[in-house]
Amino acid sequence: MARPIVLSNGNLHVGINNFGLVHDFYYPYVGLENHAAGNDLRHKVGVFVDGSISWLDEDEGWVFTFRYPHSALIGHTLARHDGLGIILEFDDFVDTELNIFVRNTHVVNLRDESRNIVFYYHQAFAIGDSRSNTDTAQYLPDSRAILHYRGRRAFIVSGETDGKSLDQFTIGLFGIENHEGSYRDAEDGQLSGNTIEHGRVDSVIGFTLALDAHSSRRVNYWISAGVSLKDALVGHKTLKDSGVHTRLTASATWWHRWLEPASSLADRLPKKYRHAFVHGTMLLKSHIDNRGAVIASTDSSMLNYSRDAYAYCWPRDAGFTLWPLLRLGYTNEAQRFFEFIQQAMHPSGYVMHKYRSDGAVGSSWHPYVHGDDIAPPIQEDETAMTVFMFSQYYQLYKNDELLKRFYPSMIVPMADFLSEYVDVHTGLPKPSYDLWEEHYLVTTYTTAMTYAALLAAAELASLSGDRENNVKWQTAAEDIRTAAQKYLYNSERQVFYKGIYTDNGRFDPDPTIDSSAVFGAYLFGLFDSDSHEVVTSIETLQHTFEFSIDRPGLPRYEHDTYRRESDEVTGNWWYISTLWHAQYLIDQGDKASAIKIIDWVIEHALSTDALGEQINPITNQQIAPSPLTWSHAELVSTLLDLLERKTVS
């Protein structure tokens, strides 16, 4: 299930699902400690009216629409139930200064008669992303709130309507001892008022509303997060003293200011692209933790059918994400990321597969042992991407303090690793895992990325007065390019090889047509864009994947089975590979085709402009996780390419 709305302040990150319910609740890091990950943890919303309860995720009569209408990371969800004659409008935000999630809910009576309605908010946590039964929830009478806590995590849940606090509450158990959840206590319209429970605990708060015919009331609801009870209570009190409207306005103002560079450039785009451009930039920011980690996706729905989700920092994905932000003038995010990597990188000069938001190494399926070979469990392109993107950062902003801080401690060991991690027999980089995390070989994509990174590092060495490394890295880059021209083009299929298996004494080219090989060789200058190899590779890719301007989606590679539902297709369409194609077409001056691809991508987005990872070619449905940061980065980059090449009138 996608997250049409995500909300964040860099510490607290909330995902709203297709039923308008809280589905992910990360704190105190973006992407780490999802306190709402797991079964029975959706924060239900219900309306008791005309003698019965209607839960938004159980009653099929509810129809939902989602938007970001405020040019800010403030979500608007409209839930309408014509059978009940009720509309619910949610304006949701995470405060930009306080670690508080707020829902300002407009409850509308569509009927011709007055009615009494009880509006319920339910919340369930597995605090610390733990399944052990050690959470506690208790009612705080002085604060008219519910406290959920475990260890160094505390959440204060409260609300008000017309200045009056909640008038119903209860606390209970769920998922253990035959308890389905305390929300069932609301089904008679009156909560029992239980004041404390421990174990796997949930709670419900209720607001009784008297609504005249065709009238409405507003209910404000919030969760204040803290690393202690005191911390959470301070946020709760600050919100009550300031008022929800004041905090909403302050948060909107913060986002308006942050988005000024993107909004200014968006005005130069055709109107049909402006929302996607601004919202895409905003969604990139929402996935960046305040301590520097750039998270691939916070959509935890992957856990429903996989061992893990995407709530990690892949340095490669981070580099692609930072590139459009740097082009727009945003520098703080990049600097914090490089500080994050500076602390997290391996002493040998490479970055690991992926990282948690706190800098710890993330989960992995990459081993050290590969038959008779022993090698780091890495994707070498991620180290190369870090070096390359730092160079882009420096070249754009020419801040010599950056060189002083990062060149000796980060660039030198990384570039040394890249220049030395070379197969003496082929001159190509040694094998590592491909960017799709599936195969251990030397890929065309990684070779291109390594080549570009070494050239960038050589330039940084020159700027730092380091002649020895300048010569060493420049020479290493040229040697790799020479080897690539010798080995990486498949003259039989007229396309770049995906890569070559060189481990354990092998030399086995992989003829699979891979979008990353074709576009990587072009994007990072391993081969000239007008070279025979690039031109024919593009033609072969288009022919193999039956590219047409009406159905321009491209898969990652031939016979890709990941998340594929039918053998009738060679693979699902990926936004990333499709937008790489658009970028190539822009560079070649084919504005018309590129624009049609961009139109197609935006047409396949959610109503909030959220992009997932893939599209099912048979159903045209977006495939989670959604939003996916990298997809948005490629869309924003593609639109920036249009502007920079002045192909948009």
N, C-alpha and C positions, 0 to 999 in steps of 0.2 A: 504493500500500500504506500503510495507516494505521500509526501508532505507538501501539500500545496502552499503552506505557509510555514516559514521558519522565522524565529525571532531571536535576537542575541544582543548582548553588550560586551562580548569577549570573555565573560566569566560565566554567565548564566545563558543557556541556549535552550530554546523550547521549539519542538516540532508539533504542528497541528495537522491531524490526519484528515482523510476525506469525509469524516463525520463531524468535523469541527471540534475534535477532542484532543486534549494533550496526549501525545503518543511518545514523545521523547522529552526528557527533562534532565539536561546536563548541568552539573555544577560541582566544583568551582572552575572547571576547565571546559572549553568547547571541545566536545568529543570524548570526554572522560568522566566517568561516574554518571552513567545514565540511570537515574533513580526511578525511571519508569520503563525500564527494558524488561520484558518478560510477559508471560501470560497473566491475564486479569489485571493489568496495570494501566489500562486506559482510564483516563479521568472522565467519567461519564457525566453527562448533563441531561437533566430530565425536567419535564413539566407535568405537574399534577393538576388536571383540569377536568371538570365534568365527571368527577368520581373515579378517574383512573390515571395511571402514570404512563407517560410516553418518554422513553429514552431515545436520544438522537441516533444511537447506533443499533437499536433494536426495532424501531418502528419504521417500516419502509415508506411511510407517508411523507417523511421529511425529504425535501429537495434542497441541495446546497449549491451555493456559488461562492467563489473565493476571489479576492482581489487585494492588491496593494494600492489603494486609491490616493494615498496622501504624499507620494514622493518621499516616503520614509519607510523604515522597516516597522510599519504598523499594519497588521493584517486586518482585513475586513471579511468576515464570514456572514453570509445571510442564509439562514435556515428557515424554510417556509413549509408549513403543513396546512394545506387548505382544508383537509378533513377536520382538523382541530380548530381552524380559524386562528392560527397563531403564527406570528413571525418573530424570529429571534435574530437580532443583528449584533454581532460581536466585533468590537474594536479591540484588538489584542496587541500588547506591546511588552517588551522587556525594557525597563527603565534604563536609560543610558548612564545614569550615575549611581543608582541603587540596584542591588541584586534582587529585583522584584519583578515578577511576572504579573501582569494586570489584564483582566478582562472586563471591559466596559460593555455591558449587555443591555440592549434596548429590547424590551418585551412588549410586543404589540398585539392587541386584541382586535381581530378583524370582524368580529361578530357585531350584530345590532343590539345585543343585550350586554349588561354589565356582568362581570364574572370574577370569581375569586380563583386565583392561581397560586400554586406554591412552586417556586422555581428552585431546583436543586443543583448543587455542585458536589460531585463526588471526587475523591482523590485517594489514590493508592500508590504507595512507594515501596520499592526494594532499595532502601537507602544504602549508598555506597556500591550500588550495582551488585548487591549481595543477595543470595537466596537463603541465607541463614535466618532463622526466625527470632531475631533479636531487636527489632524495631519497637519503639514505643510511641503511642499517640495519647494525648491527654488534653482535656478541655482547660483553657485558661480563663477563668471567670472575670478577672480584672481586665483582660484584654479583649474579651468576647471573641476568642479565637481558638483554633485547634493547633496544637503543637505536635509535629511529627519529628522524631529525632533518633539518631543513633550515632554514638561517638562524637566526632567533630563535625557533624552535619545536622543542621536544624532547619525546619521549615515551618513558618507561621502562616496558617491559612485563615483568612477572614474576609469580610465584605460588609457592604452596607447598601441600603436603598433609602433615598430621601433623608439621609442623615441618620437613619436608624440601623442598628446592627442586625445581624442574623437573628432569627427568632426560633429556629429549630437547628438541632445538631444531634449527631450520634457518632460513636466510635465503635468499631467492631473488628472482626477477623475475616480473612478471605484466603481461600486456597489451602486451608488446613482444617482438620477436625470437622470436616463436612460443612464448613462455612463458605457459602458462595460469595458473600460480600455484604457489607452493611448497607449498600444502596438498596437492597431488597426491603429494608426497613421503611423506605420511602413510599412503598407501593400502596399504602393506605392513606397517604397524605399527611402522616404525622410521625416524626422521628421520635425514638424512645429516650434520647437524652443520656445515653451511657457516656460516662466522663473519662474513662481510661481503659486502655487495653495494651497488651504487649504480645509480641510474636510477629506474625504477618498481619499487619494492621492497616485498616483503611478508615475513612471517615466521610461524613456527608454533612453539609450545611444547607439550610433552607431559608427562603425568604417568602413570606406571604404577601401577595400583591392583590389589592382590590382594583380592578380595571373597569372603568366605565366603557360603554359601547364605543368602539373605534377610538380607544385611547391607549396610552402606553405608559410604562414606567421604566426606569433605568436601575439596573443592579450592578454594582461594582464588586468585583471579586479579585483577590490577590493572594499570591504566595510569596512571602519574603524569605529569602534563602540566606543562611549564614553559617559560619564555621563554629558557631556557639549559639546558645540560647540568647545571650545578650546581643550578639551581632544581628540575629534575625529580628529580635524585638525592636532594636534601634531602627531598622529599616521599616518595620511595621508602623512604628510611631511616627516616623518622618513622613510616610505616605499619608497617614490619617491627618496629621497636622497640615500638610501642604494641600491635600485634596487630589483626587485622581485627575481632574481636569488640568490642574497645574502641572502635574508630572507628565501627563500626555503631551501637553503643549511644549514642555521643556525637551522631551525626547524627540518630538517632531522637529523642533528647531535644531537640535544637534545633528540629526540626519540631513536636514536641508543644507546645513553648512558643510557637512562632510561631502555631500554629493555635488557641491557646486562645480567642481571640475568636470564631472561626468555630465551634469545637466547642461553646462555651457556648450560642450561639444555635441550633445544630443540635439541641440537646436539646429545644428548644421546637417543633420540626417533627415531623410524623408520621414514624415510624421509616423508612418506605419512601423518604423524601427525604434522610435524614441523610448517607449516604455520598456521594451526588451533590453535596450542598451542600459538604461538607468537601473532597472530592476536587476539586470545581470550583474552590474557593478556592485549593487547593494548586497546581492546574495554572495558574491565573493567575500566581501567584508564580513558577512555574518558567519562565515566558516573559519575565520581567523581568530585564534585565541590571543588574548592580550600579551601572552608570554612568547608569541612568535610562531607557534605551530599552525600550519595551514591544513585544515582537515578536508579529506576527500569528500565525505558526505556524512551527515549526522542522521540520515534515515536508517533506523535500526530494523526496518522490515526484512533486511537480508537475513536476520537471525531466524526468521521463520523457516528458511530452507537451506541454511548454510551454517557453518561452524562459527562464523564471525561476521562482523559488519565492516563498514568502510570508515569508521570513526578514528582514523589514524592520519598521521602526516607522512605521506610519501614525498621525499624531496623532489622527485620528478614532477609530480602533480603540483607541488608548491611552486616550482619554477614557472610552469605554464600559467599558474594563477597570478603570480606576481608580475608577469610581463605586461599584461594590459594595465594593471594598476600603476606600474612605473611609467608607462606611456601617458597615462592620464595625470601624472604629477604626484601620486601618492608614494611617499617614501618611508613613513614610519613602519608600515607593515613589512617592507623588505628588510629594513635594518633589524627589526626584532626577529625576523626569520633567520637571518645570518647569525645573530647572537645565539639563537636557539641551536643552530647547527654547529656553531663553534664549540658549544658545550657538549653536544651529543655525539659528534663524529668519533670514529674509532681512532685510537692512537696511530694506526698504520696509515691514516690519511683517507680512508673511504667512509662513506655513510652506509648505514645498514639498510635493510629492506624497507622498514617503516618504523615510525616512532609514535609513542603515545604523546598526548599533549603536555605531560609533565617532563618530557625529555627521555623517558625510559624507552628501551628498545621494544618495539611492538611484536606481536605474534608473527610467526613465519613458518613456511613449509619448505624453505630453502636449506638444504644440508651443507655441511662442510665437506662431506665425502662424496665423490662422484666416481664410482668405480675405483680405479687405482689413483685417481687424482684427488688432491686435497686443495681446496680453494675457499676463499671467503664466501659466505652465503649471501651474495649481494646481486643487485642489478647495477652494473657499472655505470650505466647511463645516468643514474641518480647522482653519483659523485660528479660526473661531467656536467650535468645540468646545473648543479650548485655553483661550480666554477664559472660556467658560461653566463649564468644569470647575474652573478656578482659583477662580472665585467660589464654587462649591460647597464647595471645600476650605476657603476662608477662612470661609465662613458656618458650617461645621460646627465649626471649631476656634478661630476668633477669635484668631488669633496675629498681632499687629500687626507682628511682624518679617517676616511674609510680604509685607505690603503694602510695607514699606520696601525689600525685596529685589526684588520682582517688578513692583510697580505702575508705576514710572517707566520701567523698561527693557523690559518685556514687554507689560503690559496697555495702556499708552498707545499705543504704535505699532500694536499689533494692532487696538485699537478704532478708532483713527483710520483705519486702512486699511478696516475694515469699514464705517465710516460714510461714507467717501468713495467707495468702490467701488460706486457706485449709478448706474443708468441715469437720466439726467435726463428722459427722455421718459416712462418708465413709473413711476419711483420704486422699482422693484424692484432688487435687487442685479444688477450686471452679470453676464453669463454666465461660467461656469467649468465645469469637468468635474463631473459628478454623482458621488454617493458610490459608485456602481457602476463608475466610471472609464471609462465608455463614450461619453458624449455631452456635447457642449459646448453648454450652455444654462443658463438660470436655472431651477432646479428648485424645486418647492414645499418639498422637504426642506431645501435650502440656505437658502431664504428664512426658514423657521422657525428654523433653527439660528442664522442671523445676527441675527434679531430677538431671540431669547433671549440671545445673547451681548452685544448692545448694551445691553439692559436690565441685565444682570449687570454690565457695565462701568460703566454709569451709577451703580449702587449702590456699586461700589468707589470711584468718583470722589468720591461724597458722603462716604464713610467716610474718604477721604484729604484732605478739605477742598478738593477741586478742583471748584469750582462751575461753572467754564466748561465743562469736559468733561462734567460731569454733565448739564448742559442740552443740550449738543451731541449726546451719544450717546442721551439719552432722546428727543430730538426725532427723531433719525434712525430709532430703533426704531419710533416711532409712525407716521412717514411710510411705512416699509416695511410695517407692518401694514395701513395704509389701502390701499396699492397691492395687497397680497395679497388683500384682501377684494374688490377691484375686478376683479382679473385671474385669480386662480388656481383658481377653482371652475368646473367644467364643469357648467352647469345642465342640459345635454342628457343627459349620462350620470349626473348626480347623484353626482359624485365629484370629488375634486381632480385637476387636471391633473398629469401627471408634471412638466411644466414648460413653458416657452415659449422658443422659439428667437428670440432678439432680436439675434443677431450680424448684421453686414453689412446693417443696416437692415431686417431681417425682423421680423415679429411673428406667429409661427406656433405656436400652442398644440399641445402633444403630448398627445393624449387617452389615451395608454397608462395603464392602471390600474397604479399602482406602490405597493407596500406602504409604501415609505419616505415617499411623499408623504402618504398617509393617516395613518400613525402619527406622522410627523414633525410635521405640523400640530397634532396632538393633544398629543404628548409635550412639545413646547417652547412650547406656549401661543399659537401663532399664531392659532388659533381656539379658542373655549371648547369644552370637552369635550361640553357639552350643546347646542351650536349645531346648527342645521339642517345646515350644511355637514359637520361631523364625523359626526353621526348617519347621514346619508344616505350618506356616503362609506364608512363601515363596512359598511352594509347592501349597498351595491353591490359592495364588495370580496368580501364573503362569498358573494354570489350568483354573481359572475363566476368565482370560484375554487372554486365548489361546496363550500364549507366544510360539513363535518359533524363532529359531536363525535367520531365514531369514526375519521375520517380528517381531522384538523384541520390538516395541514400546509399552509403557504402558500408560494407562490413569491415571488420578488422582485417580478416584474411580469409582465404579459401577454406571451406569446410569447418568453419568455426562452430563448435557445438555448445558453447557457453550460453546458457539460458535460452537456447534455441528450442522451439516447440514443435518444429516440423522438419523432416528431411527434405522437404520440397525446396528449401532455400539453402544457399551456401553459408549463410550466417545472418544474424540480426544486423540491422543498420545501426551504426554508431554515430552519434552526433560529432564526435571528435574527428573521425576519419572523413566524414562528409564535409566538415568545415575546413579541414586541411585542403581538400580539393577546391573549395571556394577560394581559399587564400592563393592557391596556385593560379587559378583562373584570373583572379584580380591582377596578379603579378604579370600575367601574360596579356593583359589588356582586354580580357573577355568579360567586360562588366555585366553584360546581359545575362550570361549563364550564371555568374556568381550571385547576382541578385536573386535569380530564381531559386538557387540553393538556399540562400538566406531566408527567402519567403517560406520555403518548404519547412525549414527548421523551426521557424517561429510558429507556423501553422500546427506543428506537432508538439508545441509546448502546452503546459497547463494554463489555466486562465490567469494565473499569477505570473506567467512567463517562466515558470520553473521548468528546467530541462533535466531529464533523467540521464541514464547511461546509454540506453539502447531503445530501438523501436522495433516492434514485431512487424516484419514485412507483410504478413498475411492479414493481421487485424488492424495494423496501423496504431496499435496501442503503445504508449510509452511504458518502458520497463524500468522498475526501480533498481537502484536507489535514486531517489529524486527529492531535492535537487542534487546534482553532481557538480561539484565545483569546477572540475576540468572542462565539462561541457560548456558552462557559462563563460569560462575564460576564453575558449576558442571562439565563441560567438562574439564576445566583446572585441577580441583581437581582430576578427574578420571585419567587423564594422569599422574599427579604427583603420584597417588597411584601406577600406574604401575611401575614407576621409583623407588619409595621407597621400593617396595617389590621385586625389581630386577627380574621382570618377563619378561623384554624386553631384548633381546640379542643385 
